[in-house]
Amino acid sequence: MPINLKLLLLTARPDGTRPDSFGGSLFIFIILVVYLGFCLIPTRMAKKKGRSAFGLFVLAVFFTPIVALIVILLLAPIEKK
Protein backbone atom coordinates (compact mmCIF):
# COMPACT_ATOMS: atom_id res chain seq x y z
CA MET A 1 0.00 0.00 0.00
CA PRO A 2 1.70 3.27 -1.11
CA ILE A 3 1.74 6.23 1.28
CA ASN A 4 -0.03 9.34 0.04
CA LEU A 5 2.53 12.06 0.83
CA LYS A 6 0.09 14.94 0.42
CA LEU A 7 -2.36 13.38 2.86
CA LEU A 8 0.46 12.74 5.29
CA LEU A 9 1.57 16.40 5.19
CA LEU A 10 -1.95 17.76 5.70
CA THR A 11 -2.87 15.63 8.69
CA ALA A 12 -2.48 16.83 12.25
CA ARG A 13 0.61 16.02 14.24
CA PRO A 14 0.42 13.97 17.47
CA ASP A 15 0.54 17.17 19.58
CA GLY A 16 -2.54 18.54 17.78
CA THR A 17 -0.83 21.21 15.70
CA ARG A 18 -1.06 21.42 11.95
CA PRO A 19 1.97 21.88 9.69
CA ASP A 20 0.65 25.21 8.41
CA SER A 21 -0.16 26.73 11.82
CA PHE A 22 2.83 29.11 11.56
CA GLY A 23 1.25 30.76 8.51
CA GLY A 24 -1.82 31.68 10.56
CA SER A 25 0.33 33.16 13.30
CA LEU A 26 2.28 35.18 10.76
CA PHE A 27 -0.96 36.50 9.26
CA ILE A 28 -2.21 37.61 12.70
CA PHE A 29 1.15 39.28 13.39
CA ILE A 30 0.98 41.20 10.10
CA ILE A 31 -2.59 42.32 10.81
CA LEU A 32 -1.53 43.49 14.28
CA VAL A 33 1.40 45.50 12.89
CA VAL A 34 -0.83 47.14 10.27
CA TYR A 35 -3.46 47.97 12.91
CA LEU A 36 -0.86 49.57 15.18
CA GLY A 37 0.43 51.49 12.17
CA PHE A 38 -3.04 52.92 11.60
CA CYS A 39 -3.16 53.83 15.30
CA LEU A 40 -0.16 56.10 14.75
CA ILE A 41 -2.06 58.40 12.35
CA PRO A 42 -4.24 60.05 15.06
CA THR A 43 -1.19 60.10 17.33
CA ARG A 44 0.73 62.28 14.88
CA MET A 45 -2.27 64.55 14.40
CA ALA A 46 -2.61 64.95 18.18
CA LYS A 47 1.05 65.89 18.51
CA LYS A 48 0.64 68.58 15.83
CA LYS A 49 -2.33 70.02 17.74
CA GLY A 50 -0.45 70.02 21.04
CA ARG A 51 -2.52 67.21 22.51
CA SER A 52 -1.39 64.07 24.31
CA ALA A 53 -0.06 61.69 21.68
CA PHE A 54 0.02 58.79 24.15
CA GLY A 55 -3.60 59.35 25.16
CA LEU A 56 -4.80 59.33 21.57
CA PHE A 57 -2.71 56.22 20.84
CA VAL A 58 -4.36 54.39 23.75
CA LEU A 59 -7.77 55.56 22.54
CA ALA A 60 -6.98 54.33 19.02
CA VAL A 61 -5.76 50.93 20.23
CA PHE A 62 -8.68 50.21 22.57
CA PHE A 63 -11.41 51.59 20.34
CA THR A 64 -10.48 52.10 16.70
CA PRO A 65 -8.23 54.52 14.85
CA ILE A 66 -11.37 55.93 13.22
CA VAL A 67 -12.85 56.92 16.59
CA ALA A 68 -9.54 58.50 17.61
CA LEU A 69 -9.43 60.39 14.29
CA ILE A 70 -12.91 61.77 14.87
CA VAL A 71 -11.99 62.82 18.41
CA ILE A 72 -8.81 64.60 17.35
CA LEU A 73 -10.58 66.33 14.47
CA LEU A 74 -13.23 67.65 16.87
CA LEU A 75 -10.68 68.94 19.40
CA ALA A 76 -9.28 72.41 18.98
CA PRO A 77 -5.51 72.92 19.01
CA ILE A 78 -3.94 74.00 22.30
CA GLU A 79 -2.45 77.47 22.05
CA LYS A 80 1.04 77.83 23.42
CA LYS A 81 1.61 80.73 25.81
C-alpha positions in Angstrom: 0.0 0.0 0.0 1.7 3.3 -1.1 1.7 6.2 1.3 0.0 9.3 0.0 2.5 12.1 0.8 0.1 14.9 0.4 -2.4 13.4 2.9 0.5 12.7 5.3 1.6 16.4 5.2 -1.9 17.8 5.7 -2.9 15.6 8.7 -2.5 16.8 12.3 0.6 16.0 14.2 0.4 14.0 17.5 0.5 17.2 19.6 -2.5 18.5 17.8 -0.8 21.2 15.7 -1.1 21.4 12.0 2.0 21.9 9.7 0.7 25.2 8.4 -0.2 26.7 11.8 2.8 29.1 11.6 1.2 30.8 8.5 -1.8 31.7 10.6 0.3 33.2 13.3 2.3 35.2 10.8 -1.0 36.5 9.3 -2.2 37.6 12.7 1.2 39.3 13.4 1.0 41.2 10.1 -2.6 42.3 10.8 -1.5 43.5 14.3 1.4 45.5 12.9 -0.8 47.1 10.3 -3.5 48.0 12.9 -0.9 49.6 15.2 0.4 51.5 12.2 -3.0 52.9 11.6 -3.2 53.8 15.3 -0.2 56.1 14.8 -2.1 58.4 12.4 -4.2 60.0 15.1 -1.2 60.1 17.3 0.7 62.3 14.9 -2.3 64.5 14.4 -2.6 64.9 18.2 1.0 65.9 18.5 0.6 68.6 15.8 -2.3 70.0 17.7 -0.4 70.0 21.0 -2.5 67.2 22.5 -1.4 64.1 24.3 -0.1 61.7 21.7 0.0 58.8 24.2 -3.6 59.4 25.2 -4.8 59.3 21.6 -2.7 56.2 20.8 -4.4 54.4 23.7 -7.8 55.6 22.5 -7.0 54.3 19.0 -5.8 50.9 20.2 -8.7 50.2 22.6 -11.4 51.6 20.3 -10.5 52.1 16.7 -8.2 54.5 14.9 -11.4 55.9 13.2 -12.9 56.9 16.6 -9.5 58.5 17.6 -9.4 60.4 14.3 -12.9 61.8 14.9 -12.0 62.8 18.4 -8.8 64.6 17.3 -10.6 66.3 14.5 -13.2 67.7 16.9 -10.7 68.9 19.4 -9.3 72.4 19.0 -5.5 72.9 19.0 -3.9 74.0 22.3 -2.5 77.5 22.0 1.0 77.8 23.4 1.6 80.7 25.8 
